[in-house]
Amino acid sequence: MEKSFLLNVFDNNYVLLYRKVELRKKTNRKANMTKRQTYIIALAITCCILVAIGMTLHFGRKASTPPAPTPKPNIVAKEKPQPKDTIKKVKPVVRRIDYTISGTLTDEEGNGVADVIVSDGYTCVKTDSTGRYKMKRDSLARFIYYSVPADCEVPTHSVTDRTACFYQAVKAKKKIYDFTLTRLPYGKERQYKMIVIGDPQVTNAISPYYDSPDDNPIKKSDVERFTTQTMRDIRQTIRDQKPGTPVYGLSMGDDVQYYGGYNPQLERQIREALGSSEMRLFSVIGNHDQDGKSLYKRKWEENFGPTDYSFDRGDEHYVCINNCFFTKGKAYYSPGELHASQMRWLKQDLALTPKNKKVILCYHIPFTFGNAPYRKAKPVGIENEKGHFTSSRLSSLLALLESFEGGYELFCGHTHFACNHEIEYEGRHVMEHCHAAACGNIWQSNVNICGTPNGYYVYTFEGTRLADCYYKGTFWKANKQMTLFRAETNFNQESYADDWNLPSKKNVLIANVFNADSRWKIYTIEDGRQYPMHRISSKGQDAFATGYHHKYSESVSYWFVSKQNGYLIMNHLYYYEPKNSDAHITIKAIDPYGHTYTASSSDVITEPFANFAHYYKSEYKEVKKQKEQMRKDSLETKKEDHANAIQ
């Protein structure tokens, strides 16, 4: 019983103790919960206050300084005042801008000029019998321009800058674009000259330049060289024509390259240089005029106008088009390509052109070959030109051109080597005139990478007939159309014998005939007998040019000037193995226009470096004469000073 009593007391005490502990735990939990709730409520209140302050500042600033509106072409939002609690988003009302433009083309007497093509670069229309036109310009159009008619003068930028100016820049609110044309005094020209300049390509760098047979370069900018060499020579060529002969000019693009840094004045400098002669000149845009940058392209357009346009001279319809299709950065497709919008524009332009004309299609990158093709391009299909492709647009272009009774010609630049490229394409024989560069190997020498000297081409058109064409090397005589070498001559570890697997130690004669193609007849005369020269036509290199550039070129790599590039096509080299290795040999080259050019084995170039690739002898003589005159003047001055001192 006592034990039972003790157990009951213990149990009761334990229960009381347990209840006290549990009560204390509950009290602590409530206290903790109360603290946590207090913290949460305080934090929420603080956040609300901060949000309120932020909204007050935001709407206060918005009310006092409204933000500049974001321009949205063609869309204007109309809003009506509404109570704050009923504000709803207003659906934009589309207001279509009227892009309709019109104008009149008149001559200097105010008479309308009919049947002239007018374009914005996307659409082409013709003026009516009163010279009026009307069209809807594209929203992306930058210029309104016309195709200069054959019986009108080519308008120029100024009296001293005779580059063509046949366009007006588009202005947002401008609706009327009028043009005044000047009639040629005797109407359409029956015969004229067209001087074609491949790649002036002046840079913002100082390239190596030599005026004597030493290895001491002097400083002379590319623009200065182009002006004092190329353009000086062109002015002389124009003076050599019969009085009254119309002479026009065409640059095949790459007027500039921003090697050495961007120069916003460079395009203007080359334009003024190109326009400094008596000829009125047009230009194609090249890949280096753009290099994939909109800034560069705009700079070209600021100076030369639209990139896709046409004009007439005589019975020829010239179409200039931008076929530099860029992929990423400076990368572009080769052969050249065209956008669908350009093809639509071209079809319209040609549809409005009389079919009795000859069409001269002008562009920068060749369409008939290239080794960086667009995916739809096709292989050339020539064994010696593996790796080259034809443009995906070539078939469509030829179909358009073949509809003209006067025929067509394909003119391009870009290559820095001379090449009348011939292919058999879809059952037709096609020749593309790839013009050598005025700058040669980008002003690294006086020659192109194929050995053709820096220079330009002189074409003669009579009606729709291409009556004549010759290559004019800068400071070379017009009848100098080839250079001669021996196959085994070592040009800085390069030789024609090694390049083309020709016999050595047999005095094999090499002729580089600058403008030759399959139509030329080239033969030798040895001991009174005539023998044919064998033509080389293949990818490869020119040993003379490659060896020279390997030694002296600074900004252009050996890869570019040699067979390593896989691009250079040599098709104007000829060789002959003499019957007698010591015989005196005469070479005769007859072009398709009936001209015969001659050279002899005594003209063979044996100097690996101190030759025309290195310096111009005419300039050297002139510099020597100037230095001699300066020396004489200095002596005279010293004599006068001495005499004055004695007195």
ABEGO torsion letter per residue (X at the ends): XAAAAAAAAAAAAAAAAAAAAAAAAAAAAAAAAAAAAAAAAAAAAAAAAAAAAAAAAAAAAAAABBBBBBBBBGBBBBBBBBBAAABBBBBBBBBBBBABBBEBBBBAAGBBBBGBBBBAGABBBBBBAAGBBBBBBBAABABBBBBBBAABBBBBABAABABBBABBBBBAABABBBBBBBBBAAEBBABBBBBBBBGAGBBABBBBBBABABABBBBBBAAAAAAAAAAAAAAAAAAABBBGBBBBBBBAEGABBABGEBBAAAAAAAAAAAAABABBBBBBBBAAAAGGBAAAAAAAAAAAEBABBBBBBEABBBBBBBABBBBBEABBBOBBBBBAAAAAAAAAAAAABBAABBBBBBBABBAABEABBBAABBBAGBAAABGBBBBAAAAAAAAAAAABAAEBBBBBBGAGBBBBBBBBBGGBBBBBBBBBBAAEBGGABABBAAGBBBEBBBBBBBEABBABBBBBBBGBBAABABBBBBAABBBGGBBAAAAAGBBBGAGBBBBBBAABBAABBBBBBBGGBBBBBBBBBBBEBBAAAAAAAAAABAABBAAAABAAAGABBBAABBBBBBABAABBBBBBBBBAAGBBBBBBAAABBABAABBAAABBAAAAAAAAAAAAAAAAAAAAAAAAAAAAAAX
